[in-house]
Amino acid sequence: MYHRYHLETNPAPDIAAFPSRFRVQVTKHGLASFLIKELIHYRANTKIIASRPCMYGVFSGPVGGFAPRPHLCVGCLRCTTQHPEFVQISPNPEHRQLGDSYLTPEYAETIHYEAQNGRVPVKGAGFRGRFGGPGWNGMWTDMSEIVRPTRDGIHGREFISTAVDLGPRPPFLTFDEQGAVKGGVPKTLSLPLPMLFDVPPAAVLSEKMAKILLAAAQEAETLLILPVWAIKKFALVGGPMVPLIAAGDAVVSKDVPFEPRMIELDGWDNEVYRQAQRGFPRSLICLRVNSVSSDELLQSYSAGMRLFHLATNFHGRGRDGRFVLDLIKEAHRIFVDAGCRDEVTLLGSGGIVAAEHVPKAIICGLDAVALDTSLLIALQAQFRGECTDRQLSRFTLPAALKPDWGVQRIKNLLASWRDQLLEVLGAMGIREVRRLRGEIGRAMFQTDLEREAFSRIEGYGS
């Protein structure tokens, strides 16, 4: 029976202290001296004396400024402007340590808010990020909300589909005399949202973490990619799991005691590919690559591969150092030029750490994305230094991590990101996310615009 896709959101408060953005330092003897002067000047008028120079309640605790509440501070600096002699506001160094140089504290704070309650972060002051720069910041989406203002999938006035299809899609079907499809019906898999879960980093891939991700994938009706050794070691069974098999490893059916909907090969190996086909004839087979080469992709396509996963590192860099945005566009263009883009499915992971990155990646040519470090931030993981490599990077999870709490946090994050994807689709007047794939005309790129505007100016590009 048809049911409209919905992710149930519920509050999931922090289980570990989340560092505030600012540190509020009050010199107690300076504050006491100021209060004594006010008592004398205003003749003990408590209404005036008890007033606080903060509309956000930083100094409205039981003892006022003697025990400020920095988690309420927004950095307006009114207090330190009025009373610089005993109040100082400074950035909290613990907050600056959230994430790393790519997944910045601003990204981490946004993900934290989304995972807490599943809401769309709206601050009322417009976009506070960068309007240009490297990576995703150099790509802008082109909206048409003035032309089509009524398409609103969040509030239900018009349904917008976020479902995507994975698997081979032949250009046409042929039928025999009895009306049956020749060669069998193509194997495809539909997901209600274009977001999967990628392999967790080795530092946090424990039985508890695997079961949290598996339960969240089950409830969100998506897929979770896990190494075969983890599935075997933790005795995991479930439809959402996608076994990841390394090139050169033998595909043994007993290592995967169930029929997975999809299998992912970590690098091309013709023998492993044939073993996977024989061992799991009803499973989709996906090829995981970390670079884009026309010869390699088209050779894999000629060998029968129709599902590709472009996996970059956590900073969105491929093996050759290029950013994931450029790699996606190139992979998409390779299949378009070969005349077979509609026959293949492109997945991508790495460098996708904000809700806006999902529609941008799909516009560049992906069918769906696989999430990685954003899930860790939702679970309040701590980054230890620069975390780029999936195997060597260091992460730590809260000691009090609970499975039910973790599942709800991930569901909240997915619900928030899906709502923001619906906002983009509604603003563009697009009724399903499938139609967004490869719609480069819906985007503007900073490098292209600057080249068009300044290329004839002497000295440009030098």
C-alpha positions as a Markdown table, in Angstrom:
| # | Residue | x | y | z |
|---|---|---|---|---|
| 1 | Met | 0.0 | 0.0 | 0.0 |
| 2 | Tyr | 1.3 | 3.5 | -0.9 |
| 3 | His | 2.4 | 5.6 | 2.0 |
| 4 | Arg | 3.8 | 9.1 | 1.9 |
| 5 | Tyr | 7.4 | 9.1 | 3.1 |
| 6 | His | 7.9 | 10.7 | 6.5 |
| 7 | Leu | 10.7 | 10.8 | 9.0 |
| 8 | Glu | 9.5 | 11.1 | 12.6 |
| 9 | Thr | 11.5 | 13.8 | 14.4 |
| 10 | Asn | 11.7 | 14.1 | 18.2 |
| 11 | Pro | 14.0 | 16.2 | 20.5 |
| 12 | Ala | 17.3 | 14.5 | 21.1 |
| 13 | Pro | 19.2 | 16.7 | 23.6 |
| 14 | Asp | 23.0 | 16.5 | 24.0 |
| 15 | Ile | 24.5 | 13.7 | 26.0 |
| 16 | Ala | 27.9 | 15.5 | 26.1 |
| 17 | Ala | 28.5 | 19.2 | 26.8 |
| 18 | Phe | 28.5 | 21.2 | 23.6 |
| 19 | Pro | 30.9 | 24.1 | 23.7 |
| 20 | Ser | 29.4 | 27.5 | 23.5 |
| 21 | Arg | 30.6 | 29.9 | 20.8 |
| 22 | Phe | 31.8 | 32.5 | 23.2 |
| 23 | Arg | 33.5 | 32.7 | 26.5 |
| 24 | Val | 32.0 | 35.3 | 29.0 |
| 25 | Gln | 34.5 | 36.5 | 31.6 |
| 26 | Val | 33.3 | 38.8 | 34.4 |
| 27 | Thr | 35.6 | 40.2 | 37.0 |
| 28 | Lys | 33.7 | 39.6 | 40.2 |
| 29 | His | 35.2 | 42.4 | 42.3 |
| 30 | Gly | 34.6 | 44.8 | 39.4 |
| 31 | Leu | 31.0 | 43.8 | 39.2 |
| 32 | Ala | 30.5 | 44.0 | 43.0 |
| 33 | Ser | 32.0 | 47.5 | 43.0 |
| 34 | Phe | 29.7 | 48.5 | 40.2 |
| 35 | Leu | 26.6 | 47.2 | 42.0 |
| 36 | Ile | 27.6 | 49.0 | 45.2 |
| 37 | Lys | 27.9 | 52.3 | 43.3 |
| 38 | Glu | 24.4 | 51.7 | 41.7 |
| 39 | Leu | 22.9 | 50.9 | 45.1 |
| 40 | Ile | 24.1 | 54.3 | 46.4 |
| 41 | His | 23.3 | 56.2 | 43.1 |
| 42 | Tyr | 19.8 | 54.8 | 42.6 |
| 43 | Arg | 19.0 | 54.7 | 46.4 |
| 44 | Ala | 18.4 | 50.9 | 46.4 |
| 45 | Asn | 15.9 | 50.9 | 43.5 |
| 46 | Thr | 16.1 | 47.2 | 42.8 |
| 47 | Lys | 14.2 | 47.5 | 39.5 |
| 48 | Ile | 17.0 | 49.5 | 38.0 |
| 49 | Ile | 19.8 | 47.8 | 39.8 |
| 50 | Ala | 18.6 | 44.3 | 38.8 |
| 51 | Ser | 18.3 | 45.2 | 35.1 |
| 52 | Arg | 20.8 | 43.4 | 32.9 |
| 53 | Pro | 22.6 | 44.6 | 29.7 |
| 54 | Cys | 21.7 | 41.4 | 27.9 |
| 55 | Met | 18.4 | 40.6 | 26.2 |
| 56 | Tyr | 19.5 | 37.0 | 25.7 |
| 57 | Gly | 19.6 | 36.2 | 29.4 |
| 58 | Val | 23.4 | 35.6 | 29.8 |
| 59 | Phe | 23.3 | 37.5 | 33.2 |
| 60 | Ser | 19.8 | 36.6 | 34.2 |
| 61 | Gly | 20.7 | 33.6 | 36.4 |
| 62 | Pro | 20.1 | 33.3 | 40.1 |
| 63 | Val | 23.2 | 35.4 | 40.9 |
| 64 | Gly | 23.3 | 37.4 | 37.7 |
| 65 | Gly | 26.7 | 38.3 | 36.3 |
| 66 | Phe | 28.6 | 36.5 | 39.1 |
| 67 | Ala | 27.7 | 33.2 | 37.3 |
| 68 | Pro | 27.1 | 34.1 | 33.6 |
| 69 | Arg | 25.5 | 31.6 | 31.2 |
| 70 | Pro | 27.8 | 31.6 | 28.1 |
| 71 | His | 25.7 | 29.1 | 26.2 |
| 72 | Leu | 23.1 | 31.9 | 25.7 |
| 73 | Cys | 25.6 | 34.4 | 24.3 |
| 74 | Val | 25.2 | 35.4 | 20.6 |
| 75 | Gly | 28.2 | 37.7 | 20.5 |
| 76 | Cys | 26.3 | 41.0 | 20.2 |
| 77 | Leu | 29.0 | 42.6 | 22.5 |
| 78 | Arg | 26.5 | 45.0 | 24.2 |
| 79 | Cys | 27.7 | 44.0 | 27.7 |
| 80 | Thr | 31.4 | 44.5 | 27.0 |
| 81 | Thr | 30.7 | 47.8 | 25.2 |
| 82 | Gln | 28.8 | 49.2 | 28.1 |
| 83 | His | 31.0 | 47.8 | 30.8 |
| 84 | Pro | 34.4 | 47.0 | 29.4 |
| 85 | Glu | 36.1 | 47.4 | 32.8 |
| 86 | Phe | 34.7 | 44.1 | 34.1 |
| 87 | Val | 33.1 | 42.2 | 31.2 |
| 88 | Gln | 35.0 | 40.6 | 28.3 |
| 89 | Ile | 33.6 | 38.4 | 25.5 |
| 90 | Ser | 36.0 | 36.2 | 23.5 |
| 91 | Pro | 35.7 | 33.3 | 21.2 |
| 92 | Asn | 35.7 | 29.9 | 23.0 |
| 93 | Pro | 38.8 | 27.9 | 22.0 |
| 94 | Glu | 36.9 | 24.7 | 22.7 |
| 95 | His | 34.3 | 25.7 | 20.1 |
| 96 | Arg | 37.0 | 26.4 | 17.5 |
| 97 | Gln | 38.3 | 22.8 | 17.9 |
| 98 | Leu | 35.0 | 21.4 | 16.6 |
| 99 | Gly | 35.6 | 19.6 | 13.3 |
| 100 | Asp | 38.7 | 20.5 | 11.4 |
| 101 | Ser | 39.8 | 22.9 | 8.7 |
| 102 | Tyr | 37.2 | 21.6 | 6.2 |
| 103 | Leu | 34.3 | 20.7 | 8.5 |
| 104 | Thr | 34.5 | 24.0 | 10.3 |
| 105 | Pro | 32.9 | 24.9 | 13.7 |
| 106 | Glu | 30.1 | 26.7 | 11.8 |
| 107 | Tyr | 29.2 | 23.5 | 9.9 |
| 108 | Ala | 29.5 | 21.5 | 13.1 |
| 109 | Glu | 27.2 | 23.9 | 15.0 |
| 110 | Thr | 24.6 | 23.7 | 12.2 |
| 111 | Ile | 24.6 | 19.9 | 12.1 |
| 112 | His | 24.4 | 19.9 | 15.9 |
| 113 | Tyr | 21.2 | 22.0 | 15.8 |
| 114 | Glu | 19.7 | 19.9 | 13.0 |
| 115 | Ala | 20.4 | 16.7 | 14.8 |
| 116 | Gln | 18.9 | 18.0 | 18.1 |
| 117 | Asn | 15.4 | 18.6 | 16.8 |
| 118 | Gly | 15.2 | 18.0 | 13.0 |
| 119 | Arg | 14.4 | 21.6 | 12.2 |
| 120 | Val | 15.7 | 23.8 | 9.5 |
| 121 | Pro | 18.2 | 26.3 | 10.9 |
| 122 | Val | 16.8 | 29.8 | 10.3 |
| 123 | Lys | 18.4 | 32.7 | 12.1 |
| 124 | Gly | 16.4 | 35.6 | 10.6 |
| 125 | Ala | 19.5 | 37.4 | 9.4 |
| 126 | Gly | 20.0 | 35.9 | 6.0 |
| 127 | Phe | 22.8 | 33.7 | 4.8 |
| 128 | Arg | 25.8 | 34.1 | 7.1 |
| 129 | Gly | 28.2 | 32.0 | 5.1 |
| 130 | Arg | 30.5 | 32.9 | 2.2 |
| 131 | Phe | 29.3 | 34.0 | -1.2 |
| 132 | Gly | 32.2 | 32.6 | -3.0 |
| 133 | Gly | 35.5 | 30.8 | -2.6 |
| 134 | Pro | 36.8 | 27.3 | -3.1 |
| 135 | Gly | 34.8 | 24.1 | -3.2 |
| 136 | Trp | 31.0 | 24.3 | -2.8 |
| 137 | Asn | 31.2 | 28.0 | -1.9 |
| 138 | Gly | 32.0 | 28.8 | -5.5 |
| 139 | Met | 28.7 | 27.3 | -6.7 |
| 140 | Trp | 25.3 | 29.1 | -6.4 |
| 141 | Thr | 21.9 | 27.7 | -7.2 |
| 142 | Asp | 19.5 | 29.6 | -9.5 |
| 143 | Met | 16.0 | 29.8 | -8.0 |
| 144 | Ser | 12.7 | 30.5 | -9.8 |
| 145 | Glu | 10.4 | 31.1 | -6.8 |
| 146 | Ile | 8.9 | 34.3 | -8.2 |
| 147 | Val | 7.7 | 32.3 | -11.2 |
| 148 | Arg | 6.4 | 29.3 | -9.4 |
| 149 | Pro | 5.8 | 30.2 | -5.7 |
| 150 | Thr | 3.2 | 27.6 | -4.8 |
| 151 | Arg | 5.3 | 24.4 | -5.0 |
| 152 | Asp | 6.0 | 23.7 | -1.4 |
| 153 | Gly | 6.8 | 20.2 | -0.4 |
| 154 | Ile | 7.4 | 20.9 | 3.3 |
| 155 | His | 3.9 | 22.2 | 4.1 |
| 156 | Gly | 2.2 | 19.8 | 1.8 |
| 157 | Arg | 0.5 | 22.2 | -0.6 |
| 158 | Glu | 2.0 | 20.2 | -3.5 |
| 159 | Phe | 3.9 | 16.9 | -3.3 |
| 160 | Ile | 7.5 | 16.9 | -4.3 |
| 161 | Ser | 9.2 | 13.5 | -4.6 |
| 162 | Thr | 12.7 | 12.9 | -3.2 |
| 163 | Ala | 12.8 | 9.3 | -4.4 |
| 164 | Val | 15.7 | 8.0 | -6.5 |
| 165 | Asp | 16.4 | 4.8 | -8.4 |
| 166 | Leu | 19.6 | 2.9 | -8.2 |
| 167 | Gly | 20.7 | 0.3 | -10.7 |
| 168 | Pro | 20.9 | -0.3 | -14.5 |
| 169 | Arg | 18.3 | 1.4 | -16.7 |
| 170 | Pro | 18.5 | 0.1 | -20.3 |
| 171 | Pro | 17.7 | 2.7 | -23.0 |
| 172 | Phe | 14.7 | 0.6 | -24.2 |
| 173 | Leu | 13.0 | -2.7 | -23.6 |
| 174 | Thr | 12.3 | -5.5 | -26.1 |
| 175 | Phe | 9.5 | -8.0 | -25.7 |
| 176 | Asp | 8.9 | -11.5 | -27.1 |
| 177 | Glu | 5.8 | -12.9 | -28.8 |
| 178 | Gln | 4.2 | -13.6 | -25.4 |
| 179 | Gly | 4.7 | -10.1 | -24.2 |
| 180 | Ala | 7.5 | -10.9 | -21.7 |
| 181 | Val | 10.6 | -8.7 | -21.4 |
| 182 | Lys | 13.5 | -10.2 | -23.3 |
| 183 | Gly | 16.6 | -10.7 | -21.1 |
| 184 | Gly | 14.6 | -10.2 | -17.9 |
| 185 | Val | 13.4 | -7.2 | -16.0 |
| 186 | Pro | 16.3 | -4.8 | -15.1 |
| 187 | Lys | 17.3 | -4.9 | -11.4 |
| 188 | Thr | 16.6 | -1.5 | -9.8 |
| 189 | Leu | 16.3 | -0.3 | -6.3 |
| 190 | Ser | 14.3 | 2.7 | -5.2 |
| 191 | Leu | 15.1 | 4.8 | -2.1 |
| 192 | Pro | 12.7 | 7.5 | -0.7 |
| 193 | Leu | 15.6 | 10.0 | -0.3 |
| 194 | Pro | 18.9 | 10.5 | -2.2 |
| 195 | Met | 21.1 | 9.9 | 0.9 |
| 196 | Leu | 22.9 | 6.8 | 1.9 |
| 197 | Phe | 25.3 | 6.1 | 4.8 |
| 198 | Asp | 29.0 | 5.6 | 3.8 |
| 199 | Val | 31.5 | 3.4 | 5.6 |
| 200 | Pro | 32.3 | 4.7 | 9.1 |
| 201 | Pro | 35.9 | 5.6 | 9.8 |
| 202 | Ala | 38.0 | 2.8 | 11.2 |
| 203 | Ala | 38.4 | 4.7 | 14.5 |
| 204 | Val | 34.7 | 4.5 | 15.4 |
| 205 | Leu | 33.6 | 1.3 | 13.6 |
| 206 | Ser | 32.5 | -0.6 | 16.7 |
| 207 | Glu | 29.6 | -3.0 | 17.1 |
| 208 | Lys | 27.5 | -0.3 | 18.8 |
| 209 | Met | 28.2 | 2.2 | 16.1 |
| 210 | Ala | 27.4 | -0.3 | 13.4 |
| 211 | Lys | 24.1 | -1.2 | 15.0 |
| 212 | Ile | 23.1 | 2.5 | 15.4 |
| 213 | Leu | 23.7 | 3.2 | 11.8 |
| 214 | Leu | 22.0 | 0.0 | 10.7 |
| 215 | Ala | 18.9 | 0.8 | 12.8 |
| 216 | Ala | 18.9 | 4.4 | 11.5 |
| 217 | Ala | 19.2 | 3.2 | 7.9 |
| 218 | Gln | 16.3 | 0.7 | 8.5 |
| 219 | Glu | 14.0 | 3.4 | 9.8 |
| 220 | Ala | 15.0 | 5.9 | 7.1 |
| 221 | Glu | 14.6 | 3.3 | 4.4 |
| 222 | Thr | 18.1 | 3.9 | 3.0 |
| 223 | Leu | 21.3 | 1.9 | 2.7 |
| 224 | Leu | 24.4 | 1.5 | 4.9 |
| 225 | Ile | 27.8 | 0.5 | 3.4 |
| 226 | Leu | 29.9 | -1.7 | 5.7 |
| 227 | Pro | 33.0 | -3.8 | 5.2 |
| 228 | Val | 32.4 | -7.5 | 4.9 |
| 229 | Trp | 34.7 | -8.2 | 7.9 |
| 230 | Ala | 32.5 | -5.9 | 10.1 |
| 231 | Ile | 29.3 | -7.7 | 9.0 |
| 232 | Lys | 30.9 | -11.0 | 9.8 |
| 233 | Lys | 32.5 | -10.0 | 13.1 |
| 234 | Phe | 29.4 | -8.3 | 14.6 |
| 235 | Ala | 27.0 | -10.9 | 13.1 |
| 236 | Leu | 24.9 | -8.2 | 11.4 |
| 237 | Val | 21.9 | -9.1 | 9.3 |
| 238 | Gly | 19.6 | -6.7 | 7.6 |
| 239 | Gly | 18.2 | -5.4 | 4.3 |
| 240 | Pro | 19.8 | -1.9 | 4.5 |
| 241 | Met | 23.4 | -3.3 | 4.6 |
| 242 | Val | 25.7 | -3.0 | 1.5 |
| 243 | Pro | 28.8 | -5.3 | 1.9 |
| 244 | Leu | 32.0 | -3.6 | 0.8 |
| 245 | Ile | 34.4 | -6.1 | -0.8 |
| 246 | Ala | 38.0 | -5.1 | -1.4 |
| 247 | Ala | 39.6 | -5.9 | -4.8 |
| 248 | Gly | 41.4 | -9.2 | -4.6 |
| 249 | Asp | 39.2 | -10.7 | -1.9 |
| 250 | Ala | 37.2 | -13.8 | -2.6 |
| 251 | Val | 33.5 | -13.4 | -2.5 |
| 252 | Val | 32.3 | -16.1 | -0.1 |
| 253 | Ser | 28.6 | -16.4 | 0.5 |
| 254 | Lys | 29.0 | -17.5 | 4.1 |
| 255 | Asp | 30.7 | -14.2 | 4.9 |
| 256 | Val | 27.4 | -12.5 | 4.0 |
| 257 | Pro | 24.6 | -14.7 | 5.4 |
| 258 | Phe | 21.8 | -12.9 | 3.6 |
| 259 | Glu | 20.9 | -11.6 | 0.1 |
| 260 | Pro | 21.9 | -8.0 | 0.1 |
| 261 | Arg | 20.1 | -5.5 | -2.1 |
| 262 | Met | 23.5 | -4.1 | -3.2 |
| 263 | Ile | 27.1 | -5.0 | -3.1 |
| 264 | Glu | 30.0 | -2.6 | -3.4 |
| 265 | Leu | 33.4 | -3.4 | -4.9 |
| 266 | Asp | 36.3 | -1.3 | -3.6 |
| 267 | Gly | 38.2 | -1.1 | -6.8 |
| 268 | Trp | 37.8 | -3.0 | -10.1 |
| 269 | Asp | 38.6 | -6.7 | -10.1 |
| 270 | Asn | 37.0 | -8.7 | -12.9 |
| 271 | Glu | 37.2 | -12.0 | -11.0 |
| 272 | Val | 35.6 | -10.5 | -7.9 |
| 273 | Tyr | 32.9 | -9.0 | -10.0 |
| 274 | Arg | 32.1 | -12.3 | -11.6 |
| 275 | Gln | 32.1 | -14.1 | -8.2 |
| 276 | Ala | 29.7 | -11.5 | -6.8 |
| 277 | Gln | 27.4 | -12.0 | -9.8 |
| 278 | Arg | 27.4 | -15.7 | -9.3 |
| 279 | Gly | 27.1 | -15.6 | -5.5 |
| 280 | Phe | 24.4 | -13.0 | -5.4 |
| 281 | Pro | 22.5 | -12.9 | -8.7 |
| 282 | Arg | 19.7 | -10.7 | -7.5 |
| 283 | Ser | 22.0 | -8.0 | -5.9 |
| 284 | Leu | 23.0 | -4.8 | -7.5 |
| 285 | Ile | 26.8 | -4.4 | -7.9 |
| 286 | Cys | 28.4 | -1.0 | -7.4 |
| 287 | Leu | 32.0 | 0.0 | -8.2 |
| 288 | Arg | 33.7 | 2.3 | -5.7 |
| 289 | Val | 36.3 | 4.6 | -7.3 |
| 290 | Asn | 38.4 | 7.5 | -5.8 |
| 291 | Ser | 39.4 | 9.1 | -9.1 |
| 292 | Val | 37.8 | 9.9 | -12.5 |
| 293 | Ser | 39.3 | 8.4 | -15.6 |
| 294 | Ser | 37.4 | 8.2 | -18.9 |
| 295 | Asp | 39.2 | 4.9 | -19.9 |
| 296 | Glu | 38.6 | 3.2 | -16.5 |
| 297 | Leu | 34.9 | 4.2 | -16.2 |
| 298 | Leu | 34.0 | 3.3 | -19.8 |
| 299 | Gln | 36.0 | 0.0 | -19.5 |
| 300 | Ser | 34.0 | -0.9 | -16.4 |
| 301 | Tyr | 30.8 | 0.1 | -18.1 |
| 302 | Ser | 31.7 | -2.2 | -21.1 |
| 303 | Ala | 32.3 | -5.0 | -18.6 |
| 304 | Gly | 28.8 | -4.7 | -17.3 |
| 305 | Met | 29.0 | -2.2 | -14.5 |
| 306 | Arg | 26.1 | 0.2 | -14.2 |
| 307 | Leu | 26.4 | 1.6 | -10.7 |
| 308 | Phe | 29.4 | 3.7 | -9.6 |
| 309 | His | 30.3 | 5.3 | -6.3 |
| 310 | Leu | 32.8 | 8.2 | -6.5 |
| 311 | Ala | 34.4 | 8.2 | -3.0 |
| 312 | Thr | 36.7 | 11.0 | -2.1 |
| 313 | Asn | 38.4 | 11.7 | 1.3 |
| 314 | Phe | 36.6 | 13.6 | 4.1 |
| 315 | His | 37.8 | 16.9 | 2.7 |
| 316 | Gly | 36.3 | 16.1 | -0.7 |
| 317 | Arg | 39.6 | 15.5 | -2.5 |
| 318 | Gly | 40.1 | 12.6 | -4.9 |
| 319 | Arg | 43.3 | 10.6 | -5.4 |
| 320 | Asp | 44.6 | 13.3 | -7.8 |
| 321 | Gly | 43.8 | 16.1 | -5.4 |
| 322 | Arg | 40.9 | 17.6 | -7.3 |
| 323 | Phe | 37.7 | 18.6 | -5.4 |
| 324 | Val | 34.6 | 16.4 | -5.5 |
| 325 | Leu | 32.5 | 19.0 | -7.3 |
| 326 | Asp | 34.9 | 18.9 | -10.4 |
| 327 | Leu | 35.1 | 15.1 | -10.2 |
| 328 | Ile | 31.3 | 14.7 | -10.3 |
| 329 | Lys | 31.0 | 17.0 | -13.2 |
| 330 | Glu | 33.7 | 15.2 | -15.1 |
| 331 | Ala | 32.2 | 11.7 | -14.4 |
| 332 | His | 28.8 | 12.9 | -15.4 |
| 333 | Arg | 30.1 | 14.4 | -18.7 |
| 334 | Ile | 32.1 | 11.2 | -19.5 |
| 335 | Phe | 28.9 | 9.1 | -19.6 |
| 336 | Val | 26.9 | 11.9 | -21.3 |
| 337 | Asp | 29.5 | 12.1 | -24.1 |
| 338 | Ala | 29.4 | 8.3 | -24.4 |
| 339 | Gly | 25.6 | 8.4 | -24.8 |
| 340 | Cys | 24.9 | 6.1 | -21.8 |
| 341 | Arg | 24.3 | 8.5 | -18.8 |
| 342 | Asp | 20.7 | 7.4 | -18.3 |
| 343 | Glu | 21.9 | 3.8 | -18.1 |
| 344 | Val | 24.1 | 4.2 | -15.1 |
| 345 | Thr | 23.8 | 5.5 | -11.5 |
| 346 | Leu | 26.3 | 7.8 | -9.9 |
| 347 | Leu | 26.8 | 8.0 | -6.2 |
| 348 | Gly | 29.2 | 10.3 | -4.4 |
| 349 | Ser | 30.7 | 10.8 | -0.9 |
| 350 | Gly | 33.3 | 12.9 | 0.8 |
| 351 | Gly | 33.2 | 16.7 | 1.4 |
| 352 | Ile | 29.4 | 16.8 | 1.8 |
| 353 | Val | 28.9 | 18.3 | 5.2 |
| 354 | Ala | 25.9 | 20.7 | 4.8 |
| 355 | Ala | 22.3 | 20.3 | 3.6 |
| 356 | Glu | 23.0 | 22.7 | 0.7 |
| 357 | His | 25.8 | 20.3 | -0.6 |
| 358 | Val | 23.2 | 17.6 | -1.4 |
| 359 | Pro | 21.3 | 19.5 | -4.1 |
| 360 | Lys | 24.5 | 21.0 | -5.4 |
| 361 | Ala | 26.1 | 17.5 | -5.8 |
| 362 | Ile | 23.0 | 16.3 | -7.6 |
| 363 | Ile | 23.0 | 19.3 | -9.9 |
| 364 | Cys | 26.6 | 18.5 | -10.8 |
| 365 | Gly | 25.5 | 15.0 | -11.9 |
| 366 | Leu | 25.0 | 12.6 | -8.9 |
| 367 | Asp | 21.9 | 10.5 | -8.5 |
| 368 | Ala | 22.4 | 10.3 | -4.7 |
| 369 | Val | 25.0 | 11.1 | -2.0 |
| 370 | Ala | 26.5 | 9.0 | 0.8 |
| 371 | Leu | 27.0 | 10.7 | 4.1 |
| 372 | Asp | 30.0 | 10.2 | 6.4 |
| 373 | Thr | 31.4 | 12.9 | 8.8 |
| 374 | Ser | 28.1 | 14.7 | 9.1 |
| 375 | Leu | 26.7 | 11.6 | 10.8 |
| 376 | Leu | 29.6 | 11.6 | 13.3 |
| 377 | Ile | 29.0 | 15.3 | 14.2 |
| 378 | Ala | 25.3 | 14.4 | 14.7 |
| 379 | Leu | 26.4 | 11.8 | 17.2 |
| 380 | Gln | 28.7 | 14.4 | 18.9 |
| 381 | Ala | 31.9 | 12.8 | 17.8 |
| 382 | Gln | 35.2 | 14.8 | 18.5 |
| 383 | Phe | 37.7 | 15.3 | 15.7 |
| 384 | Arg | 41.3 | 14.8 | 16.8 |
| 385 | Gly | 43.4 | 16.9 | 14.4 |
| 386 | Glu | 42.9 | 17.0 | 10.7 |
| 387 | Cys | 40.7 | 14.2 | 9.6 |
| 388 | Thr | 41.0 | 13.4 | 5.9 |
| 389 | Asp | 41.7 | 9.7 | 5.6 |
| 390 | Arg | 39.0 | 7.1 | 6.3 |
| 391 | Gln | 41.5 | 4.7 | 7.9 |
| 392 | Leu | 44.0 | 6.9 | 9.7 |
| 393 | Ser | 41.9 | 9.8 | 10.9 |
| 394 | Arg | 41.1 | 9.9 | 14.7 |
| 395 | Phe | 37.6 | 10.4 | 16.0 |
| 396 | Thr | 36.1 | 9.8 | 19.5 |
| 397 | Leu | 32.5 | 9.2 | 20.3 |
| 398 | Pro | 30.8 | 10.2 | 23.6 |
| 399 | Ala | 31.3 | 7.6 | 26.3 |
| 400 | Ala | 27.5 | 7.7 | 27.1 |
| 401 | Leu | 26.4 | 7.0 | 23.6 |
| 402 | Lys | 23.1 | 5.3 | 23.6 |
| 403 | Pro | 21.6 | 3.4 | 20.6 |
| 404 | Asp | 18.1 | 4.9 | 20.7 |
| 405 | Trp | 19.5 | 8.4 | 21.1 |
| 406 | Gly | 21.9 | 7.9 | 18.2 |
| 407 | Val | 19.2 | 6.6 | 15.9 |
| 408 | Gln | 17.0 | 9.6 | 16.7 |
| 409 | Arg | 19.8 | 12.1 | 16.1 |
| 410 | Ile | 20.5 | 10.7 | 12.7 |
| 411 | Lys | 16.8 | 10.6 | 11.8 |
| 412 | Asn | 16.5 | 14.3 | 12.8 |
| 413 | Leu | 19.5 | 15.2 | 10.6 |
| 414 | Leu | 18.1 | 13.4 | 7.6 |
| 415 | Ala | 14.6 | 15.0 | 8.2 |
| 416 | Ser | 16.2 | 18.5 | 8.3 |
| 417 | Trp | 18.3 | 17.9 | 5.2 |
| 418 | Arg | 15.3 | 16.5 | 3.3 |
| 419 | Asp | 13.2 | 19.6 | 4.2 |
| 420 | Gln | 16.0 | 21.8 | 2.9 |
| 421 | Leu | 16.2 | 19.8 | -0.3 |
| 422 | Leu | 12.5 | 20.2 | -0.7 |
| 423 | Glu | 12.9 | 24.0 | -0.2 |
| 424 | Val | 15.4 | 24.0 | -3.1 |
| 425 | Leu | 13.2 | 21.9 | -5.4 |
| 426 | Gly | 10.2 | 24.0 | -4.6 |
| 427 | Ala | 12.0 | 27.2 | -5.3 |
| 428 | Met | 13.1 | 25.9 | -8.6 |
| 429 | Gly | 9.7 | 24.6 | -9.5 |
| 430 | Ile | 10.9 | 21.0 | -9.8 |
| 431 | Arg | 8.5 | 18.3 | -8.6 |
| 432 | Glu | 11.0 | 15.4 | -8.2 |
| 433 | Val | 14.7 | 15.2 | -7.3 |
| 434 | Arg | 15.4 | 12.9 | -10.3 |
| 435 | Arg | 14.9 | 15.9 | -12.6 |
| 436 | Leu | 17.5 | 17.9 | -10.7 |
| 437 | Arg | 20.3 | 15.5 | -11.8 |
| 438 | Gly | 22.8 | 17.2 | -14.1 |
| 439 | Glu | 20.7 | 20.4 | -14.4 |
| 440 | Ile | 23.8 | 22.6 | -14.7 |
| 441 | Gly | 21.6 | 25.4 | -16.0 |
| 442 | Arg | 20.2 | 25.7 | -12.5 |
| 443 | Ala | 23.6 | 26.7 | -11.1 |
| 444 | Met | 26.2 | 29.4 | -11.5 |
| 445 | Phe | 29.9 | 28.8 | -10.9 |
| 446 | Gln | 32.1 | 31.6 | -9.6 |
| 447 | Thr | 35.0 | 30.7 | -11.8 |
| 448 | Asp | 32.9 | 30.7 | -15.0 |
| 449 | Leu | 31.2 | 34.0 | -14.1 |
| 450 | Glu | 34.6 | 35.7 | -13.3 |
| 451 | Arg | 36.1 | 34.3 | -16.6 |
| 452 | Glu | 33.2 | 35.7 | -18.6 |
| 453 | Ala | 33.3 | 39.1 | -16.9 |
| 454 | Phe | 37.1 | 39.6 | -16.6 |
| 455 | Ser | 38.8 | 37.5 | -19.2 |
| 456 | Arg | 39.3 | 40.4 | -21.6 |
| 457 | Ile | 40.9 | 42.6 | -18.9 |
| 458 | Glu | 44.7 | 42.7 | -19.1 |
| 459 | Gly | 46.3 | 40.8 | -16.2 |
| 460 | Tyr | 43.3 | 38.6 | -15.3 |
| 461 | Gly | 44.4 | 35.1 | -14.3 |
| 462 | Ser | 48.1 | 36.1 | -13.9 |
